[in-house]
Amino acid sequence: MGVGGCALVTGANKGIGYAVARALGGLGMCVYLGARDERRGLAAARSLGDDGLDVRFLRLDVTDESGVRLAAKRLDDEVGRLDVLVNNAGVGGGMSPPSATATDQVRQVYETNVFGVVTVTNAMLPLLRRSTAGRIVNVSSVIGSLTHAAAKDDPTGVFPMGVFPTLLEYATSKAALNALTVTYANELRGSGILVNAVSPGFVATDINGNRGTLTPAQGARLVVRMATLGADGPTGVFVGENGTPDGQPLCW
Ligand SMILES: NC(=O)c1ccc[n+]([C@@H]2O[C@H](COP(=O)([O-])OP(=O)(O)OC[C@H]3O[C@@H](n4cnc5c(N)ncnc54)[C@H](OP(=O)(O)O)[C@@H]3O)[C@@H](O)[C@H]2O)c1
């Protein structure tokens, strides 16, 4: 793969998703730029189109099941298949300790980061099954690794040894996303569809008040790599950005 084909990136009007859309478009793919807000989505798609890329705005709020079904129908009508799905849309949570976190706060984050991924993936799978090289990339976080949380050890070096953030809603939503990744990868093993999770690194975007140390383009790099794996590529793995072409394997 690498040239041609059709991709959908959720939450692509800004941040890492926008950079992924730009990079996939630059590889010659037609890219559906998913965004929940029409104005923001159209503006983002237009700016990539102005750079000569085949990028089309697709209205997509991952928490809106009927809207997601409509989006899948549009893809079916216009292209008839999907080669790459990047489940990128995500929200952060609060900073309260778990004991002071309300159930509703957790539910709200899960709606996007977990349930939204199930909704979008299931709606798009019939289209992905028509591809000769379907790829699903779930944009996760090392913060979702139970192994690294238990050891309070961040292999990506963002947090010093012994300081692992206890972000209940966000961290456990990404742990659930990791579990989804393995579960879908197992179901789809042998189908030609590869399903993997990527930790993009600490990227300067709105989700962290732009405190990240990597640019969105750098954060997109490994996502794009996993979205364009060859047929012999892995499935059911979790990799993290570390500046190398294949990233570093991360523990679940
Ligand atoms: N930045 C980092 O350091 C970092 C590290 C690890 C993982 N990640 C993950 O990377 C992904 C992208 O985040 P980012 O850093 O690029 O943050 P961002 O700039 O805040 O972008 C988040 C994107 O998700 C969209 N979104 C939120 N809820 C949505 C919904 N219900 N339906 C559709 N789109 C929705 C946002 O749309 P609106 O503009 O409409 O809000 C926005 O386009 C997230 O999954 C995040 O958890 C980021």
The ligand as an ORCA input file, in Angstrom:
! r2SCAN-3c Opt
* xyz 0 1
  N      -1.733     15.037     22.249
  C      -1.157     14.030     22.885
  O      -0.102     14.174     23.530
  C      -1.779     12.666     22.834
  C      -1.097     11.610     23.453
  C      -1.643     10.336     23.406
  C      -2.834     10.124     22.729
  N      -3.485     11.175     22.143
  C      -4.748     10.894     21.448
  O      -4.706     11.436     20.153
  C      -6.035     11.639     19.672
  C      -6.137     13.025     19.052
  O      -5.983     13.981     20.071
  P      -5.214     15.349     19.862
  O      -4.043     15.325     20.746
  O      -5.031     15.631     18.431
  O      -6.283     16.346     20.532
  P      -7.212     17.499     19.928
  O      -6.401     18.467     19.159
  O      -8.021     17.962     21.078
  O      -8.134     16.728     18.871
  C      -9.181     15.901     19.271
  C     -10.092     15.709     18.077
  O     -11.143     14.795     18.439
  C     -12.366     15.406     18.058
  N     -13.498     14.883     18.816
  C     -13.730     14.931     20.140
  N     -14.911     14.365     20.437
  C     -15.431     13.942     19.248
  C     -16.637     13.291     18.873
  N     -17.574     12.950     19.761
  N     -16.830     12.995     17.562
  C     -15.914     13.331     16.641
  N     -14.782     13.989     16.925
  C     -14.542     14.279     18.220
  C     -12.146     16.892     18.259
  O     -13.148     17.638     17.581
  P     -13.575     19.133     18.067
  O     -12.575     20.069     17.468
  O     -14.946     19.257     17.500
  O     -13.541     19.150     19.576
  C     -10.777     17.014     17.643
  O     -10.877     17.049     16.240
  C      -6.953     11.441     20.890
  O      -7.530     10.142     20.829
  C      -5.982     11.524     22.069
  O      -6.438     10.818     23.193
  C      -2.989     12.442     22.183
*
